[in-house]
Amino acid sequence: MPKDEQEPPNAKKGKRWFRPNQSGPGWHPSSWQGWLILAVVVGAIVVVVVLFRTGVL
């Protein structure tokens, strides 16, 4: 492996949580950690929308 392609010694090996789409812009989850992050973000958006609609925020 050429020196310029080597990873730093402290680089973690593992599966990426998100990967680029095959067509079109953006990224999508590729592991359970990615799906968990997506679910948390969607849940937070739903909570904020519900709080605004009920007048709490």
TAJOJO-V143476 format. One record per backbone hydrogen bond with DSSP energy under -1.0 kcal/mol. CO is the residue of the C=O (numbers start at 1). NH is the residue of the N-H. E is the energy in kcal/mol with one decimal. If there is no record, write none. Layout:
BEGIN
co nh e
CO NH E
CO NH E
END
This chain:
BEGIN
co nh e
2 5 -1.4
8 11 -1.9
17 30 -2.7
19 28 -2.2
26 21 -2.1
28 19 -2.2
31 35 -2.0
32 36 -2.2
33 37 -2.3
34 38 -2.4
35 39 -2.4
36 40 -2.3
37 41 -2.4
38 42 -2.5
39 43 -2.5
40 44 -2.3
41 45 -2.1
42 46 -2.3
43 47 -2.3
44 48 -2.2
45 49 -2.4
46 50 -2.5
47 51 -2.5
48 52 -2.3
49 53 -2.4
50 54 -1.9
51 56 -1.7
51 57 -1.3
END
